[in-house]
Amino acid sequence: MRPADRSESYPVTASHVALRSSRVVDVRTDTVVMPDGGTATRDVVVHPGAVGIIALDDRDRVLLVQQYRHAVRHLLWEPPAGLLDEVGEDPLAAAQRELYEEAHQQAARWDVLLDAFTSPGLTDEAVRVYLARDVRDAERPRHDGVDEERDMPVAWFDLEEAVAAALCGDMHNPMAIMGVLAAHYGRQHNWDTLRPADAPWPQMSDWPGSRAANG
């Protein structure tokens, strides 16, 4: 039998925002009723969600960008990705924008590769990873990134080598690991695991991020 998660919400008797960052995340503290009737306090990092892109070329190479992540003090190889903090923006449109802005690429073929909660014991962040194929250089002028995204290295890696890097501990970004493993599995199964690019995504957050939500 195939496992399947289901939506469930334990009663919350009290809730308050412990931190408003006015950037991306807020921190909310909830008092939650457990099945035995007792209560527990849970801190939740409230997150607008994100999209990532596993872009494959006709040589089965995957495109990754190298980005500094201050929280872990590492330069990580990651797929192009971005927050869903533009109010009303479709996630596929966000993915297409991020592929252009971070890698100066565009793709003619898009499918859903996987959906995930990145760290459900800590945050409500939900991510969708797309598979992009028929990839080519973007026709628009190159986007000028800021902060960590300025002059990010961009490279194509053999998909098999990317999988090996994930499994041997050389690559740590969760969307990169999930994405290359899912792409490798999907390719082995003639891409029967893919879903349409507009497939329903009920786990997608409708919260626009701290800056938009809190002014």
Secondary structure, DSSP 8 states (H G I E B T S, - for coil): -----------EEEEEEEEE-SSS-EEEEEEEE-TTS-EEEEEEEE---EEEEEEB-TTSEEEEEEEEETTTTEEEEE-SEEE--STT--HHHHHHHHHHHHH-EEEEEEEEEEEEES-TTTB--EEEEEEEEEEEE-SS------GGGTT--EEEEEHHHHHHHHHHTS---HHHHHHHHHHHHHHHTTTTT-EETT---TT------HHHHH-
